[in-house]
Amino acid sequence: KINAIITGIGGYVPDYVLDNEELSRMVDTNDEWIMTRVGIRERRILTEEGLGTSYMARKAAKQLLARTGADPDSIDAVIVSTSTADYQFPSTASVVLGKLGLKNAFAFDFWAACCGFLYSLDVAAGMIQSGRYKKIIVIGADKMSSVVDYKDRSTCALFGDGAAAVLVEGTTEENIGVMDSYFRADGKGLPFLHVKAGGSVCTPSHFTVDHRLHYLYQEGRTVFRYAVTSMSDDCALIAERNNLDKDNIRFVVPHQANIRIIEAVAKRLDLPMDKVMVNIEHFGNTSAATIPLALWENEHLLKKGDNLIMTAFGAGFVHGASYYKW
Ligand code: ACO
């Protein structure tokens, strides 16, 4: 039996730091509100004209290739999870593949909002377990600043830009890597969290621009409630069927949307916060990138055999949890 493991991580965040002080000069908000309600002090923004999600994804993948020493010609596939693709088509993954100069790979985008990284890691794991593929780059990347309305104080403080990439490979070693997962999508989320325009229903027009329909809309309280319930129930289910508890879980790695959501999930799981990976304060919500960015920043804390539960919730609604043994 082949098990799928992460053999390296690369990450990239833009240099530009948008802090709460600067935001409070753009809209009617302040550091105290944002810190107490959301727990974000600053976020990174890709400000350079003409650069999109693929730029950050490529930077993360380049670091990954350098760190792992993997031969670019040995990569079988590139999967980019994003909700902020460079273009309607071609896929962001194909742009990344081209810029990296990969010759023997295929590429596709994975569209599952904030769950994108977890869903696509699972799909990549299945591809590796099949034995037909040996090396797959899985990237979570989002340029959320491209869909955030910087005139809307209820959303503009929440999001940032970033990307992180992992290399997924096979091993015959037992009891390691992607161990289990539980994912669901319930389709109820459309009215509560969406970017209405730009797709095939609401094609670009003066109307969509005038009504700011190309920006992210969310009903924060509803999203908050669903996020807490789904992520904690999904983690509890994964924990129960794998005999995991607060003593043998090393980290829960949650999607980073709001520190209060993360704390509520930890409380429901009866886990102390030092067993929860948190980086929301300096990166904000980078959608598909939050979980791999947290792994990238905290890799030095992980030891072989550590039990991780990763969990996410996002537009759709999509949600789930997966169990990974490091
Ligand atoms: N600064 C100051 N005041 C603000 C701000 C701000 N940035 N934003 C909202 N307020 C005000 C509101 O106008 C409201 O004022 P009012 O009472 O006079 O009407 C008051 O603060 C309370 O607003 P609520 O929306 O009730 O605040 P809440 O505590 O629910 O926090 C938040 C809002 C942060 C959006 C929260 O609901 C949340 O985090 N929801 C989940 C968001 C999420 O997870 N989204 C993404 C998931 S999917 C993905 O990652 C793409």
Residues whose N, C-alpha, C, O or C-beta is under 5 A from the ligand:
A	BS01	ACO	D28 T29 N30 W33 R37 V38 C114 R153 S154 A157 G220 R221 V223 F224 A257 N258 N285 S287 F313 G314 A315
